Amino acid sequence: MSTLTGKQVAEAGLDGWTYLLGALQTRIRTPDFAAGLALVAAVGAEAERVDHHPDLDLRYTHVDVRLRSHDVGGVTQRDLRLARFVSERAADAGLTLSAAGLSRLELALDTPEHAAVLPFWRAVLTWHSPEGQASDDEVRDPAGVLPTVWFQRSGREEPRQRWHPDVWVDPAEVDARIAAALAAGGTLVSDAEAPSFWVLADPDGNRVCLCTWQQRA
């Protein structure tokens, strides 16, 4: 089964869902823990029936749902179908889905020698590289809980920032986040790669990339 692009996912018209870092994601607010647990049970039963399992994060005030076809490394029609089921069950329970404020975090290490430093980070984190990945340029938490660490090729010029976070957001969130960052004393370093990503810096010069699915393969 082929994976879908961010554009194809957006065109599916899934209200309350967003496409972040290769997966569909939503947050469902719940009035109490019991309501969230009931929703998780319903989604779990359907996941078993279709043999396609989402990542579910149950909290007192909400349930986070993340859908990705792990066997092909992206979002497929299976995920769209399960997302629609989740939306229907939430609506039946009087619950609302929202993508507002959701984001995914990656940690990027800028280095001219990623092949030399990657084994160290793999060892110290006891993580692995993604299965079937041709370019060995990142390591992931096998449990999928902590941010992926990836290695971005850079020059040797000094001074330079080694680490920077990549924050993945829905395209609709970008303008508000940039405005808030600038109001908080930050600067827009570059929008040359927009709408794929924007580079911002805090008042001390530490940089962050604000990333979306737009104009990516």
Solvent accessible surface area in square Angstrom, and as a share of the most:
residue,aa,sasa,rsa
1,M,125,0.56
2,S,90,0.58
3,T,61,0.36
4,L,24,0.12
5,T,59,0.34
6,G,8,0.07
7,K,124,0.52
8,Q,87,0.39
9,V,8,0.05
10,A,59,0.46
11,E,117,0.52
12,A,30,0.23
13,G,54,0.52
14,L,26,0.13
15,D,126,0.65
16,G,22,0.22
17,W,20,0.07
18,T,5,0.03
19,Y,34,0.13
20,L,0,0.00
21,L,51,0.25
22,G,19,0.18
23,A,0,0.00
24,L,1,0.00
25,Q,12,0.06
26,T,0,0.00
27,R,61,0.22
28,I,0,0.00
29,R,131,0.48
30,T,13,0.08
31,P,102,0.64
32,D,58,0.30
33,F,90,0.38
34,A,70,0.54
35,A,27,0.21
36,G,0,0.00
37,L,93,0.47
38,A,66,0.51
39,L,7,0.04
40,V,31,0.18
41,A,65,0.50
42,A,35,0.27
43,V,1,0.01
44,G,26,0.25
45,A,66,0.52
46,E,27,0.12
47,A,2,0.02
48,E,124,0.56
49,R,178,0.65
50,V,63,0.36
51,D,112,0.58
52,H,19,0.09
53,H,86,0.38
54,P,19,0.12
55,D,76,0.39
56,L,58,0.29
57,D,53,0.28
58,L,48,0.24
59,R,128,0.47
60,Y,146,0.55
61,T,68,0.40
62,H,26,0.12
63,V,1,0.01
64,D,20,0.10
65,V,0,0.00
66,R,30,0.11
67,L,1,0.00
68,R,49,0.18
69,S,1,0.01
70,H,116,0.52
71,D,108,0.56
72,V,57,0.33
73,G,40,0.38
74,G,5,0.05
75,V,0,0.00
76,T,0,0.00
77,Q,83,0.37
78,R,61,0.22
79,D,0,0.00
80,L,6,0.03
81,R,136,0.50
82,L,7,0.03
83,A,0,0.00
84,R,101,0.37
85,F,37,0.16
86,V,0,0.00
87,S,30,0.19
88,E,92,0.41
89,R,75,0.27
90,A,0,0.00
91,A,70,0.54
92,D,105,0.54
93,A,66,0.51
94,G,66,0.64
95,L,21,0.10
96,T,96,0.56
97,L,27,0.13
98,S,41,0.27
99,A,17,0.13
100,A,73,0.57
101,G,48,0.46
102,L,5,0.02
103,S,44,0.28
104,R,72,0.26
105,L,78,0.39
106,E,16,0.07
107,L,61,0.30
108,A,0,0.00
109,L,13,0.06
110,D,19,0.10
111,T,11,0.06
112,P,24,0.15
113,E,84,0.37
114,H,35,0.16
115,A,77,0.60
116,A,73,0.57
117,V,47,0.27
118,L,5,0.02
119,P,68,0.43
120,F,121,0.50
121,W,67,0.23
122,R,76,0.28
123,A,73,0.56
124,V,87,0.50
125,L,53,0.26
126,T,112,0.65
127,W,29,0.10
128,H,77,0.34
129,S,26,0.17
130,P,18,0.11
131,E,172,0.77
132,G,89,0.86
133,Q,57,0.26
134,A,112,0.87
135,S,68,0.44
136,D,68,0.35
137,D,39,0.20
138,E,21,0.10
139,V,0,0.00
140,R,81,0.29
141,D,20,0.10
142,P,85,0.53
143,A,79,0.61
144,G,54,0.52
145,V,116,0.67
146,L,104,0.52
147,P,38,0.24
148,T,21,0.12
149,V,6,0.03
150,W,58,0.20
151,F,6,0.02
152,Q,64,0.28
153,R,167,0.61
154,S,34,0.22
155,G,36,0.35
156,R,151,0.55
157,E,133,0.60
158,E,109,0.49
159,P,136,0.86
160,R,67,0.24
161,Q,57,0.25
162,R,104,0.38
163,W,89,0.31
164,H,11,0.05
165,P,45,0.29
166,D,7,0.03
167,V,29,0.17
168,W,26,0.09
169,V,1,0.01
170,D,28,0.14
171,P,35,0.22
172,A,91,0.71
173,E,34,0.15
174,V,4,0.02
175,D,116,0.60
176,A,70,0.54
177,R,65,0.24
178,I,19,0.10
179,A,59,0.45
180,A,63,0.49
181,A,37,0.28
182,L,77,0.38
183,A,93,0.72
184,A,80,0.62
185,G,40,0.39
186,G,13,0.13
187,T,79,0.46
188,L,71,0.36
189,V,58,0.33
190,S,41,0.26
191,D,78,0.40
192,A,87,0.67
193,E,95,0.43
194,A,37,0.29
195,P,36,0.22
196,S,15,0.10
197,F,60,0.25
198,W,32,0.11
199,V,21,0.12
200,L,9,0.04
201,A,9,0.07
202,D,58,0.30
203,P,110,0.69
204,D,123,0.64
205,G,43,0.41
206,N,78,0.40
207,R,119,0.43
208,V,40,0.23
209,C,16,0.10
210,L,12,0.06
211,C,5,0.03
212,T,1,0.00
213,W,49,0.17
214,Q,41,0.18
215,Q,147,0.65
216,R,91,0.33
217,A,141,1.09
